[in-house]
Amino acid sequence: MPRPTSQADALRNTLRQLRIELSIATRRVAAVTGLNDSDLDVLDVLARYGAQSPTALARRMGIHPATMTGVLTRLEKAGWLVRRRDVTDRRSVQVEPSGFDRLTQLYSDANERLDQIAAQLAPEAGALILDYLNRVTAAVHEASARLAVDRTDFGAAP
């Protein structure tokens, strides 16, 4: 007989389902734009956190700098971002999105649906959900950072 699902299990399973749905939506947007999932992640990080150096972007995303260079070159050629000389250090460049309004259009239906759901929440419920999601985000970030440091080989057979 299966054990009853705890609230923590239910929340974790719902977050997993959300991750799956977000992944599917991302693949569909990628297909429409001719981009791939990691390209969309780069554009999203740039839109959220602003212009930054390729090195800082690679570090933030956990991508090797050489790999990031290839991603940025591809996105720049396709018109999704621009590289500008850093005003404080003319030797370095800052990367910023240039085509994010095209992505905003693709996500507008989902954003409208999310806005409708949020409008139905009592302010206290919205605050509670925001707190939970912020704490989940921090916990996932910390666990991910630990994986990057520990790097245990889980692929090897015993």
Summary of the structure (lengths in Angstrom):
residues: 158
radius of gyration: 19.1
end to end distance: 31.6
largest distance: 66.4
contacts: 354
relative contact order: 0.08
helix: 68%
strand: 7%
